[in-house]
């Protein structure tokens, strides 16, 4: 029965808790911050733009804080209600750096598609960022159950550079998307992604090796996690950035198109069919989010009739 006595001894309580001798063991330190796995570059500041332009952009952002989100004008809301996604246009940059033409829907499309925005630049065009006149992500407007927003750019000619991205206002017009504050971009010459990155950006994905005339590149933003992604010829690519433009209610975000030298492209905000099929669904269209307040005609906040209301109606009949 020695085994029983040994078992009983294990159950006896001690008179006093004996603390371990010596100092407490060191806790394991938290894991160190690690950069994103993609290769990063540091040549952009000097290879893609001059130091003067970089420093002037830094001063611009320091002197001009981001604009708070705003309600659209009545005219803008009525225009969206009337023509939907075709209400989104691109603003012509008021700078001699921009050499070219922008043909918005409803204007002279020069034989192009009147449902999209056509941009044509000359060889003398310097780096410039072109913004949409209306935000594609609007902080004061409800998402109404939508998954996100999306737009596409079809490349017709790219002798220089085209970049597709987003930004908040104000943004230094002489800087390409992704180089400065609250701006993201995919540069189609080296296929690197940028977010507030004035250097050389980071490699995006091995799934994208080349963009040529005839190709279509899209940009999407998913509301759930603040995820920004790109598509190529209708295929969704890996997420580029997560957790950007959050909290959503604090930002009005605009489409941003960067151009340099002789280029030609068409920007589609949904006035024409997207190559990325999911983008054609209501859940990804900019209309129904921007310009539509909670409880509006496109909202999901209208109260359904109660059970008692339904019974009362039936009795009346």
C-alpha positions, 0 to 999 in steps of 0.5 A: 500500500506504499503507493497509496501513502505516496498518493495521500502525501501529494494531496497535503497542503503546505503551511506557506507558499515558498516563492522561488529563489532569485529574481523572476525570470526575464520575460521574452521580448516582443517580436521586433518590427519587420518591414514588408516582405517585398523588396524596397528601393531607395533610388526614387528620390534622386532618379525619378524627381529632383531634390527641390521637387521633393523638398517643396512637396514636403513643405507643401504638405506641412503647410497644407493639412488634409481637407476634412470630409465634406458633403457634396453640393446639391448640383453634384448629387443631382448629377450623380442621380441623373447619370450615375458613374459617368458623373465622375470626371478628371480635373485639368491640372492648372500648371504648365507642367501638364501638356495635353488634353482631358476629354470628360464624358459629355464633352468632345470625346474626339471619337473616343468612348463618351462613357469614359474619360480620355487623357492624351499627353504630349512628350513635353508633359512633366510629372503631374498628378491628375485628380478626380473632381469627386471623391471615390471614397467619401467619409460623410456618406454611408457605404450602404452595405457595399463591399468597396469602390473600384475604377479602371484605366485602359492603356492606349499609349505609354511612351513615358509613365502612367501611374494609377492611384488614390490620394486625399486633397490637397496633394502636390500636383507635381508629385506622382501618386503614392509619393506623398501624404495619404496617397497610394499608387502603382507605377506602370513603368517599373510595376512598383507600389507606393504608399506615402513613399518618396523613395523607390517604392516596393515590388508588388507581385510576380504575377504582374510582369509587364503592362502594354498598350491595350492592357487594363489596370484597375484599382479597388478599395475594400471597406472591411479592412481598408484594403487597396488592391489592383487588377490586371486585364480583369484578374484581381491581384494580391492586396497591395496595402491594408489598413489605409484610409482608416477610420473611413469617416475621416477621409475623402479619397480621390482617384489619382492618375499620374502621367509623364511624357507622351501617353494616352489612356481611358479612365472608367469610373463605371460608365462603361463595362469593367474588365474585372467582372465583380466591379460591375456589381452594385457592391463595387460601384462608386454611385450609391455610396458617394452622395447618398446619405444614410437612409437615402434611396440607395440605403439599407436603413429604411425600416421594414414593416413590423409583424403587427403592421402587416396584420393590420394591413391585411385586416383592412383589406 
